[in-house]
């Protein structure tokens, strides 16, 4: 087999491959001989069909199949022989497919760029140092108490912590929209059941009051017909109730179905907050690591991968037919993802980082724990190759983050849990 490599613009490469006709013809003849003992043709006993008859009947079909297989196998051999890593599927152009003559074809593709991982030791990272304080536990405990509060009707203006029952009807530009009405809707003020700017306008209202509220929907609101627009809601207050919270005692713990009294409840809350903290710290570090890797590796990208990522982002975003205003955003985000993917893959490859099977299991259990039947969810993941590959990539990415953190310059920053989680919500 003869192979020549031509370098085109940027990362584009063109392979010219010439395969001896003997390789193709031998494969064709072998397959026809194998078929001769299996084919059934009228007028011939099984296994007794003359070779010439088989060749005439099936030769063109077999030759086409063999040519496809030879092209695939020789393309792979040519890549290995020339140490080329394609970024995507090649465009194959046949040059000579004539029987009895050498097979010739061209394969055009883009290659993965050569990446030199650099500057890891100079990366500066800030790691939040957060202790779970009693006030953090108290805040969650108060939330639990409010969820189990008894409410009684009152004759005064609604305040934060009260529950207000309302009817409402909203319009945008004078028109109805999906979900624009509600009757006898209970709204616990301060719980975030309704958007903050909407709830704030309910404070101070009494039973029997009627008020028109303005609410501007976020630009990213799922319903694109009203996203970014201001709605007018006519709100009628039906009832205002004040909460009577249960005591934070052992009886309340028993009501929650927990043994060990209120101290066990506080310990459970602390454990939950610690998990929340650890995840937020990891998310913060990961964001810093990815930004640093992006900054330190300005590499030429295969347009093939960028285009694939753009399409994936569009599908994930459920973009409308008219997405011209977002095309620049897609391009920018796609180039970011492709760059980080290539850099992360190179770190894995050059440092021989192996997937941690135990971490993968932990990640799988973590995903499944959010469902009512976690064992079934885990089994579903195991049987779904695409889902497992995605989870494996997440775990491997986390391992790369750990590898960078071990070598980078890391300083701890003391902060409260509230500051940490609010920062994550803003960045999210």
Secondary structure in CASP SS format (residue, H / E / C, confidence):
PFRMAT SS
TARGET T0000
AUTHOR 0000-0000-0000
METHOD secondary structure of the structure
MODEL  1
X C 1.00
X E 1.00
X E 1.00
X E 1.00
X E 1.00
X E 1.00
X E 1.00
X C 1.00
X C 1.00
X C 1.00
X C 1.00
X E 1.00
X E 1.00
X E 1.00
X E 1.00
X E 1.00
X E 1.00
X E 1.00
X E 1.00
X C 1.00
X H 1.00
X H 1.00
X H 1.00
X H 1.00
X H 1.00
X H 1.00
X H 1.00
X H 1.00
X H 1.00
X H 1.00
X H 1.00
X H 1.00
X H 1.00
X H 1.00
X H 1.00
X H 1.00
X C 1.00
X C 1.00
X C 1.00
X C 1.00
X C 1.00
X C 1.00
X C 1.00
X C 1.00
X C 1.00
X C 1.00
X C 1.00
X C 1.00
X C 1.00
X C 1.00
X H 1.00
X H 1.00
X H 1.00
X H 1.00
X H 1.00
X H 1.00
X H 1.00
X H 1.00
X H 1.00
X H 1.00
X H 1.00
X H 1.00
X H 1.00
X H 1.00
X H 1.00
X H 1.00
X H 1.00
X H 1.00
X H 1.00
X H 1.00
X H 1.00
X H 1.00
X H 1.00
X H 1.00
X H 1.00
X H 1.00
X H 1.00
X H 1.00
X H 1.00
X H 1.00
X H 1.00
X C 1.00
X C 1.00
X C 1.00
X C 1.00
X E 1.00
X C 1.00
X C 1.00
X C 1.00
X C 1.00
X E 1.00
X E 1.00
X E 1.00
X E 1.00
X E 1.00
X E 1.00
X C 1.00
X C 1.00
X C 1.00
X C 1.00
X C 1.00
X C 1.00
X E 1.00
X E 1.00
X E 1.00
X E 1.00
X E 1.00
X E 1.00
X E 1.00
X E 1.00
X E 1.00
X C 1.00
X C 1.00
X C 1.00
X C 1.00
X C 1.00
X C 1.00
X C 1.00
X C 1.00
X H 1.00
X H 1.00
X H 1.00
X C 1.00
X E 1.00
X E 1.00
X E 1.00
X E 1.00
X E 1.00
X E 1.00
X C 1.00
X C 1.00
X C 1.00
X C 1.00
X H 1.00
X H 1.00
X H 1.00
X H 1.00
X H 1.00
X H 1.00
X H 1.00
X H 1.00
X H 1.00
X H 1.00
X H 1.00
X H 1.00
X H 1.00
X H 1.00
X C 1.00
X C 1.00
X E 1.00
X E 1.00
X E 1.00
X E 1.00
X C 1.00
X C 1.00
X C 1.00
X C 1.00
X C 1.00
X C 1.00
X C 1.00
X C 1.00
X C 1.00
X E 1.00
X E 1.00
X E 1.00
X E 1.00
X E 1.00
X E 1.00
X E 1.00
X E 1.00
X E 1.00
X E 1.00
X C 1.00
X C 1.00
X E 1.00
X C 1.00
X C 1.00
X C 1.00
X C 1.00
X C 1.00
X E 1.00
X E 1.00
X E 1.00
X E 1.00
X E 1.00
X E 1.00
X E 1.00
X E 1.00
X C 1.00
X C 1.00
X C 1.00
X C 1.00
X C 1.00
X C 1.00
X C 1.00
X H 1.00
X H 1.00
X H 1.00
X H 1.00
X H 1.00
X C 1.00
X C 1.00
X C 1.00
X C 1.00
X C 1.00
X C 1.00
X C 1.00
X C 1.00
X C 1.00
X E 1.00
X E 1.00
X E 1.00
X E 1.00
X E 1.00
X E 1.00
X E 1.00
X C 1.00
X C 1.00
X C 1.00
X C 1.00
X C 1.00
X C 1.00
X C 1.00
X C 1.00
X C 1.00
X C 1.00
X C 1.00
X C 1.00
X C 1.00
X E 1.00
X E 1.00
X E 1.00
X E 1.00
X E 1.00
X E 1.00
X E 1.00
X E 1.00
X E 1.00
X E 1.00
X E 1.00
X E 1.00
X E 1.00
X E 1.00
X E 1.00
X C 1.00
X C 1.00
X C 1.00
X C 1.00
X C 1.00
X H 1.00
X H 1.00
X H 1.00
X H 1.00
X H 1.00
X H 1.00
X C 1.00
X C 1.00
X C 1.00
X C 1.00
X C 1.00
X H 1.00
X H 1.00
X H 1.00
X H 1.00
X H 1.00
X H 1.00
X H 1.00
X H 1.00
X H 1.00
X H 1.00
X H 1.00
X H 1.00
X H 1.00
X H 1.00
X H 1.00
X H 1.00
X H 1.00
X H 1.00
X H 1.00
X H 1.00
X H 1.00
X H 1.00
X H 1.00
X H 1.00
X H 1.00
X H 1.00
X H 1.00
X H 1.00
X H 1.00
X H 1.00
X H 1.00
X H 1.00
X H 1.00
X H 1.00
X H 1.00
X H 1.00
X C 1.00
X C 1.00
X C 1.00
X C 1.00
X C 1.00
X C 1.00
X H 1.00
X H 1.00
X H 1.00
X H 1.00
X H 1.00
X H 1.00
X H 1.00
X H 1.00
X H 1.00
X H 1.00
X H 1.00
X H 1.00
X H 1.00
X H 1.00
X H 1.00
X C 1.00
X C 1.00
X C 1.00
X C 1.00
X C 1.00
X C 1.00
X H 1.00
X H 1.00
X H 1.00
X H 1.00
X H 1.00
X H 1.00
X H 1.00
X H 1.00
X H 1.00
X H 1.00
X H 1.00
X H 1.00
X H 1.00
X H 1.00
X H 1.00
X H 1.00
X H 1.00
X H 1.00
X H 1.00
X H 1.00
X H 1.00
X H 1.00
X H 1.00
X H 1.00
X H 1.00
X H 1.00
X H 1.00
X C 1.00
X C 1.00
X C 1.00
X C 1.00
X C 1.00
X C 1.00
X H 1.00
X H 1.00
X H 1.00
X H 1.00
X H 1.00
X H 1.00
X H 1.00
X H 1.00
X H 1.00
X H 1.00
X H 1.00
X H 1.00
X C 1.00
X C 1.00
X C 1.00
X C 1.00
X C 1.00
X H 1.00
X H 1.00
X H 1.00
X H 1.00
X H 1.00
X H 1.00
X H 1.00
X H 1.00
X H 1.00
X H 1.00
X C 1.00
X H 1.00
X H 1.00
X H 1.00
X H 1.00
X H 1.00
X H 1.00
X H 1.00
X H 1.00
X H 1.00
X H 1.00
X H 1.00
X H 1.00
X H 1.00
X H 1.00
X H 1.00
X H 1.00
X H 1.00
X H 1.00
X H 1.00
X H 1.00
X H 1.00
X H 1.00
X H 1.00
X C 1.00
X E 1.00
X E 1.00
X E 1.00
X E 1.00
X E 1.00
X E 1.00
X C 1.00
X C 1.00
X H 1.00
X H 1.00
X H 1.00
X H 1.00
X H 1.00
X H 1.00
X H 1.00
X H 1.00
X H 1.00
X H 1.00
X H 1.00
X C 1.00
END
